Amino acid sequence: MPLTTIEPQRLYLQIAGQLRQLMADGEFVTGARLPAERDLAKQLGVSRPSVREALIALEVQGLIEVRTGSGIYVRPVPAGKLAAAASGETEWGPLEVMSARQVVEAEVAALAAQQASRSQVKAMRSALQRMREAAQQGQIPRAGDQAFHEAIAKACGNGVLLDIVQRLWQAREGPLFERLGTYFEHPASWQAAIEEHQQVLDAIEAGDASAARKAMQKHLKQAHKRYSASWRRAPAR
């Protein structure tokens, strides 16, 4: 297969571009099954999470179909749509965003542990309770999740860091994140996330910056791991 090793710069876009070009050239014809995720990663010389992001992008664009338990197949797409898909790629990669959050939000949590007021801690506690209530009702507790992390950012005492955290959260509103969530967000994953949030809150309430940093790092590493797991189920159409 004529795949070439690529440089680590906006990886998922480059991977998606190579696969899309192979479709246009007839290397992957309509109905063909693509190589497994691990095989693509090996041939391209990149990580499996990067391949995962590229495949999600191609699925969002309607170019491939993920059939859980079977594989990933090329959909019938007019040649013009292939070119149009390439021109519309601007979104940050979801897993790349989550890696950035590990760096930023761990330090934000540490600062919050040192500076948070009682009212700010109360806001965190309230957001976490919203998450619990939504999860108990079988809903995706994303609103409470965002409110929790933003409450921590507001408590860190740095407006620039607050803006960065909010921008990283805005990235979650894109179609790639939404599609990824249909595969990897489920009651068990959210329950684990809620308990990880509780550990972050406990450390902030105790004023323990080191513990808050470690708890946030643990939470976001686990979140990244959950989104990098094996394909779980087919998304609702």
C-alpha positions as CSV (number, residue, x, y, z in Angstrom):
1,M,0.0,0.0,0.0
2,P,1.5,3.4,-0.9
3,L,1.4,5.0,2.5
4,T,4.3,7.1,3.7
5,T,5.6,8.1,7.1
6,I,4.4,11.6,8.1
7,E,5.7,14.3,10.4
8,P,3.9,14.9,13.8
9,Q,2.2,18.2,12.9
10,R,-1.6,18.2,13.0
11,L,-1.4,14.5,12.7
12,Y,-5.0,13.5,12.3
13,L,-5.5,16.0,9.4
14,Q,-2.4,14.6,7.6
15,I,-3.6,11.0,8.2
16,A,-7.1,11.8,7.0
17,G,-5.6,13.5,4.0
18,Q,-3.6,10.5,3.0
19,L,-6.5,8.1,3.4
20,R,-8.8,10.4,1.4
21,Q,-6.3,10.6,-1.4
22,L,-6.1,6.9,-1.6
23,M,-9.8,6.8,-1.9
24,A,-9.7,9.4,-4.7
25,D,-7.0,7.4,-6.5
26,G,-9.0,4.2,-6.3
27,E,-6.7,2.4,-3.8
28,F,-9.6,2.1,-1.4
29,V,-12.7,1.6,-3.6
30,T,-16.3,1.9,-2.4
31,G,-17.2,-0.9,-0.1
32,A,-13.5,-1.8,0.6
33,R,-12.5,-2.4,4.2
34,L,-9.7,-0.2,5.5
35,P,-6.8,-1.8,7.3
36,A,-7.2,-2.2,11.1
37,E,-6.4,0.9,13.2
38,R,-3.3,-0.7,14.6
39,D,-2.0,-1.6,11.1
40,L,-2.6,1.9,9.8
41,A,-0.7,3.3,12.8
42,K,2.2,1.0,12.1
43,Q,2.3,1.8,8.4
44,L,2.1,5.5,9.0
45,G,4.5,5.6,11.9
46,V,2.1,7.4,14.2
47,S,0.1,6.5,17.3
48,R,-3.2,4.7,17.3
49,P,-5.0,7.7,19.0
50,S,-3.9,9.9,16.0
51,V,-5.3,7.3,13.6
52,R,-8.5,7.2,15.7
53,E,-9.0,11.0,15.3
54,A,-8.4,10.7,11.5
55,L,-11.0,7.9,11.2
56,I,-13.5,9.9,13.2
57,A,-13.0,12.9,11.0
58,L,-13.5,10.8,7.9
59,E,-16.7,9.3,9.4
60,V,-18.0,12.8,10.3
61,Q,-17.4,13.8,6.6
62,G,-19.5,10.8,5.5
63,L,-16.5,9.1,3.7
64,I,-16.3,5.9,5.8
65,E,-18.6,3.8,7.9
66,V,-17.6,2.2,11.2
67,R,-19.2,-1.3,11.6
68,T,-18.4,-2.4,15.2
69,G,-17.1,-5.9,15.2
70,S,-16.6,-5.9,11.4
71,G,-14.3,-3.0,10.5
72,I,-14.2,0.3,8.7
73,Y,-15.6,0.6,5.2
74,V,-15.4,3.1,2.4
75,R,-18.8,4.7,1.6
76,P,-19.9,5.6,-1.9
77,V,-18.9,9.3,-2.2
78,P,-18.8,11.5,-5.3
79,A,-15.3,12.8,-6.2
80,G,-16.4,16.4,-5.5
81,K,-17.2,15.6,-1.9
82,L,-13.7,14.3,-1.3
83,A,-12.3,17.6,-2.3
84,A,-14.9,19.5,-0.3
85,A,-14.1,17.5,2.8
86,A,-10.5,18.4,2.7
87,S,-11.2,22.1,2.5
88,G,-13.4,22.1,5.6
89,E,-10.9,20.6,8.1
90,T,-10.1,23.0,10.8
91,E,-11.1,21.4,14.1
92,W,-8.6,20.6,16.8
93,G,-8.2,16.8,17.3
94,P,-10.2,15.7,20.4
95,L,-7.4,13.6,21.9
96,E,-4.9,16.4,21.3
97,V,-7.2,18.7,23.1
98,M,-7.4,16.3,26.0
99,S,-3.6,16.1,26.2
100,A,-3.4,19.9,26.3
101,R,-5.9,19.9,29.1
102,Q,-3.7,17.6,31.2
103,V,-0.9,20.2,31.0
104,V,-3.1,23.3,31.6
105,E,-5.8,22.1,34.0
106,A,-3.5,20.3,36.4
107,E,-1.7,23.5,37.2
108,V,-5.1,25.4,37.3
109,A,-6.3,22.9,39.9
110,A,-3.2,23.4,42.0
111,L,-3.6,27.2,41.9
112,A,-7.3,26.8,42.8
113,A,-6.4,24.7,45.9
114,Q,-4.2,27.6,47.1
115,Q,-6.7,30.4,46.3
116,A,-10.3,29.2,46.1
117,S,-12.8,31.0,48.3
118,R,-15.6,29.3,50.1
119,S,-18.1,30.5,47.4
120,Q,-15.9,29.2,44.6
121,V,-15.6,25.8,46.3
122,K,-19.4,25.8,46.7
123,A,-19.7,26.4,43.0
124,M,-17.5,23.4,42.3
125,R,-19.5,21.3,44.7
126,S,-22.8,22.4,43.1
127,A,-21.5,21.5,39.6
128,L,-20.4,18.1,40.7
129,Q,-23.9,17.5,42.2
130,R,-25.4,18.5,38.9
131,M,-23.3,15.8,37.3
132,R,-24.4,13.2,39.8
133,E,-28.1,14.1,39.3
134,A,-27.8,14.0,35.5
135,A,-26.1,10.7,35.6
136,Q,-28.7,9.2,37.9
137,Q,-31.4,10.2,35.4
138,G,-29.5,8.5,32.6
139,Q,-28.5,11.8,31.0
140,I,-25.0,12.8,29.8
141,P,-23.8,15.2,32.5
142,R,-21.7,17.3,30.2
143,A,-23.1,20.7,31.4
144,G,-22.2,19.9,35.0
145,D,-18.8,18.7,33.8
146,Q,-18.0,21.9,32.1
147,A,-19.3,24.0,35.0
148,F,-17.1,22.0,37.4
149,H,-13.9,22.6,35.4
150,E,-14.8,26.3,34.7
151,A,-15.4,26.8,38.4
152,I,-11.9,25.6,39.2
153,A,-10.5,27.8,36.5
154,K,-12.3,30.8,37.9
155,A,-10.8,30.0,41.3
156,C,-7.2,29.9,40.1
157,G,-6.9,33.7,40.1
158,N,-5.6,34.0,36.5
159,G,-7.9,35.4,33.8
160,V,-5.6,34.2,31.0
161,L,-5.8,30.6,32.3
162,L,-9.5,30.9,32.6
163,D,-9.7,32.0,29.0
164,I,-7.5,29.1,27.9
165,V,-9.6,26.6,29.8
166,Q,-12.8,28.0,28.3
167,R,-11.4,27.8,24.8
168,L,-10.4,24.2,25.3
169,W,-14.0,23.5,26.4
170,Q,-15.4,25.2,23.4
171,A,-13.4,22.8,21.3
172,R,-15.6,20.0,22.7
173,E,-18.6,21.5,20.9
174,G,-17.2,20.4,17.5
175,P,-18.5,17.4,15.5
176,L,-15.4,15.3,16.1
177,F,-15.8,15.4,19.9
178,E,-19.5,14.7,19.5
179,R,-18.9,11.7,17.3
180,L,-16.2,10.3,19.6
181,G,-18.6,10.7,22.5
182,T,-21.2,8.5,20.8
183,Y,-18.7,5.6,20.9
184,F,-17.0,6.1,24.2
185,E,-19.3,8.0,26.6
186,H,-21.6,5.7,28.6
187,P,-22.9,5.3,32.2
188,A,-19.8,3.4,33.4
189,S,-17.4,6.0,32.0
190,W,-19.3,8.9,33.4
191,Q,-19.5,7.3,36.8
192,A,-15.7,6.9,36.8
193,A,-15.3,10.5,35.8
194,I,-17.6,11.7,38.6
195,E,-15.6,9.9,41.2
196,E,-12.4,11.4,39.7
197,H,-13.9,14.8,40.0
198,Q,-14.7,14.2,43.6
199,Q,-11.0,13.5,44.3
200,V,-10.1,16.8,42.6
201,L,-12.7,18.6,44.7
202,D,-11.5,16.9,48.0
203,A,-7.9,18.1,47.3
204,I,-9.0,21.7,46.5
205,E,-11.2,21.8,49.6
206,A,-8.2,20.6,51.7
207,G,-6.0,23.3,50.2
208,D,-3.6,20.7,49.0
209,A,-2.1,22.0,45.7
210,S,0.0,18.9,45.1
211,A,-2.9,16.5,45.6
212,A,-5.1,18.7,43.4
213,R,-2.6,18.7,40.6
214,K,-2.2,14.9,40.8
215,A,-5.9,14.3,41.0
216,M,-6.6,16.4,37.9
217,Q,-3.8,14.8,36.0
218,K,-5.2,11.4,36.9
219,H,-8.7,12.3,35.8
220,L,-7.6,13.7,32.4
221,K,-5.2,10.8,31.7
222,Q,-8.1,8.4,32.5
223,A,-10.4,10.4,30.3
224,H,-7.9,10.2,27.4
225,K,-7.5,6.5,28.0
226,R,-11.3,6.0,27.9
227,Y,-11.5,7.8,24.5
228,S,-8.6,5.7,23.2
229,A,-10.2,2.4,24.0
230,S,-11.3,-0.2,21.5
231,W,-14.4,0.6,19.5
232,R,-17.3,0.0,21.9
233,R,-20.5,0.2,19.9
234,A,-22.0,1.7,16.8
235,P,-23.3,5.3,17.2
236,A,-27.0,6.1,17.0
237,R,-27.9,7.2,13.5
